[in-house]
Amino acid sequence: MFKLFKSQKHATVAVGSRYYTAGLPYMVWEVVNLFDGIDGTPYAHIVAVNDQTRRKTVAQSSLESGNQYVPAPNEA
């Protein structure tokens, strides 16, 4: 049987965590702020590592799912 949806979540989103856009490993985003929206949904402000003027607000669940954003490997 095929799995249509991923049911496993990645590690909890935290400030300083880095993600890249799925399919674009050169586009790295860093979480700079976490907050709960007025709708009760947990959100994250993310900023492009290479261009600090590029900012987004995304639901934390979209970062956790691994579909649209993929956790970046830890840099040593």
C-alpha positions in Angstrom: 0.0 0.0 0.0 1.2 3.5 -0.8 1.7 6.2 1.8 0.2 9.4 0.4 1.0 11.7 3.3 4.0 11.9 5.6 3.0 11.3 9.1 6.4 11.6 10.8 7.4 15.1 12.0 10.9 16.3 12.1 12.5 17.9 15.2 10.7 20.8 16.8 11.2 24.2 15.2 13.6 26.5 17.2 15.2 29.9 16.7 18.4 29.4 14.8 17.2 26.3 13.0 18.0 26.3 9.3 15.9 25.0 6.4 16.3 25.0 2.7 13.5 25.2 0.2 12.7 21.6 -1.0 14.4 21.1 -4.4 16.6 24.3 -4.0 19.4 23.4 -1.5 21.1 26.7 -2.2 18.2 28.7 -0.8 18.7 28.5 3.0 16.4 30.0 5.5 17.0 30.6 9.2 14.3 30.8 11.9 14.6 34.2 13.7 11.4 34.3 15.7 8.5 32.1 16.9 5.1 33.2 17.8 1.4 32.2 18.0 -0.9 33.9 15.5 -4.2 35.4 16.4 -5.8 32.3 14.9 -3.9 30.1 17.4 -1.5 28.7 14.8 2.2 28.6 15.7 4.2 30.6 13.2 7.9 31.3 12.5 9.6 34.3 10.9 12.3 33.0 8.6 15.1 35.0 6.9 17.2 34.0 3.9 20.8 33.4 5.0 22.3 35.0 1.9 20.0 38.0 1.7 18.7 39.3 5.0 16.1 41.5 3.2 14.2 38.3 2.2 11.8 37.5 5.0 8.8 35.2 5.3 6.2 34.2 7.9 5.3 30.5 7.7 3.4 28.1 9.9 5.7 26.0 12.0 3.8 22.9 10.8 5.1 23.6 7.2 8.7 23.5 8.6 8.0 20.4 10.6 6.4 18.4 7.7 9.5 18.4 5.5 7.5 18.9 2.3 8.1 22.5 1.5 11.1 23.2 3.7 13.8 20.6 4.5 16.0 20.8 7.6 19.5 21.9 6.6 22.4 19.6 7.9 24.2 20.9 10.9 27.4 22.7 10.0 30.5 21.7 12.0 
